[in-house]
Amino acid sequence: MIPSIEIENVPDPLPQGLVVLDVREDEEWAAGRIQGAVHIPLMEPPGPAR
């Protein structure tokens, strides 16, 4: 299970080695995001397994 937290609880600065996965839609991502976050919209189907 991947933990999730509300934006106000994200540590600033981010701990070294922490990966933030942002699953919001493109419009939400464009409105603002955490520097260095990886964006994969929740409604986007996953790609092939590697």
ZIDA-V66062 format. One record per helix or strand of 3 or more residues. SS is the DSSP state (A for helix, B for strand). FROM is the first residue (numbers start at 1). TO is the last residue. Records with the same first field share a line. If there is no record, write none. Layout:
SS = FROM-TO + FROM-TO
This chain:
A = 7-9 + 26-31
